[in-house]
Amino acid sequence: MRQFPHDFVWGVATSSYQIEGATDADGRGESIWDRFAATPGKIADGTNGNVACDHYHRWREDVELMRWMGLKAYRFSVAWPRVFPMGRGKVNTAGLDFYSRLVDGLLEVGIEPVVTLYHWDLPQALQDKGGWASRDTVSAFVEYADVMSQKLGDRVSRWITHNEPWCISILGYANGEHAPGIKDWGQALATAHHVLLSHGQAVPVIRANVPRAEVGVTLNLVPAEPASPSKEDHDACRSFDGGFNRWYLDPLYGKGYPRDVIDDHVAEGRLKSDTLPFVRQGDMADIAAPIDFLGVNYYNRGVIRSDRIPEAQNAPRTVHVSPEKTEMDWEVSPHGLTQLLVRLNQDYKPGRLYVTENGAAYGTTPDADGRVRDTKRVHYLRTHLEASLEAIKQGVPLKGYFAWSLLDNFEWAYGYQKRFGMVYVDYATQKRIPKDSAHLYRAVVAQNGLDVELAA
Ligand code: FCB
């Protein structure tokens, strides 16, 4: 029997800027994504999150969809500028109340709300003062976490401080593909540190406000393999794993920043010396505040080839890369999820793990009969759930799975061109249609296992 543990948490994930729209409603302040999307050339299709899925107004319908799917939990994020239009200071009660109503609506139908505090929509007012590259943003985040956990803590016990510190720091501040669109490694590394520090300092604050709190953080992680046995590929892989995974994991689990990656940064001229200028006494202990779980966002693995030597001088590639790709051009590699979870459990002993995001972009549209036959997403979902079950069999304390995403939505720099939803959204009418993948997921959740078939 391919059954999951009886208390396994089945959910879906979304984020505020990607679905809410209503960017001017009820006193919401400007976020860095409003500013970034309004800057010509930043979003592939020239769109923005002004309307998105209009979830701010249609949340009841979306909760109803989740009830229909039989979900146990819903991971959503709070738009910081709805609560603090200027980033800190005066609370905007109307914005705060939106989340309070959403939480009540979820609980009424038996769905547990799982709150992510930061999924990238920083108040622009804080960016104007340096954003995450500035240490002042750390205390602003802790104040925000305090207000949110006071307001919702009587009903929400599971909290995620940040979504994907790698994306916040590297996409936002090193290569500039995401808001705020800065290209400066010094700022990027300072950002990574301040994001981690704000996480660590928020943990005890949330615990103090929330009875039975379970607090964690979500990282996007990419298990990597060298493309060949050459020493160059091995070193490239070490460096990739270090910069992508260990730079965030090691400090969170009390190991400090990885020495070898600091050396890489110095060698690449990203750091002037091996003393990290943004680290102050006590920071590393703060960052390593004990957490209850680690959230893992998994999309694909990495097969790493060195660019240090010419291709012809490198050893032939020995790792087969599957030609199966999603529309993000990401390799479909379910086994990578098992490998990643097993490794995390071995190297960091996180106690509890949740897959807080996993999913695929495929642009399938409705057929003439109105049904959305997203066969490739169904396959992706099935194989990644198999991979999750395999990890559990190998002893990994995986406690839940949140599919990305409930709805097609605003996929950041790609705009609306990439559809990740299990529910199709017709943006012109805002009509929602559950795709085949939503039907499959509903059956899996109902059975708590994978021996399910879809109607032909
Ligand atoms: C993750 C993000 C999420 C979504 C997916 C596809 O990196 O957390 O918002 O964009 O990728």
Residues whose N, C-alpha, C, O or C-beta is under 5 A from the ligand:
A	BS01	FCB	S15
